[in-house]
Amino acid sequence: MYETDKLAKRIKKCAAQKHIQLKDLYSSCGLSKNVTTNLYKGSMLKADNLAKIADQLDVSVDYLLGRTERSEVNKE
């Protein structure tokens, strides 16, 4: 099982690096502004919502989940 608090931290880190506010990120993905809070409480995102966030941040889902340290998206 993936640790949702680590996922929240990676999302926050990536958004900060790209100078994107979390509320704007979630709004552009059609998600609630409470995503980070829910992740810290242990709720996991649905796969399609996680993919939307990864797309907006231009990182891979695997990176957000902590499965790799390479943030690049495989565009093959």
PyMOL commands that set and color helices and strands:
alter all, ss='L'
color gray80, all
select helices_A, chain A and resi 4-17+22-28+35-40+47-57+61-65
alter helices_A, ss='H'
color red, helices_A
deselect
rebuild
show_as cartoon
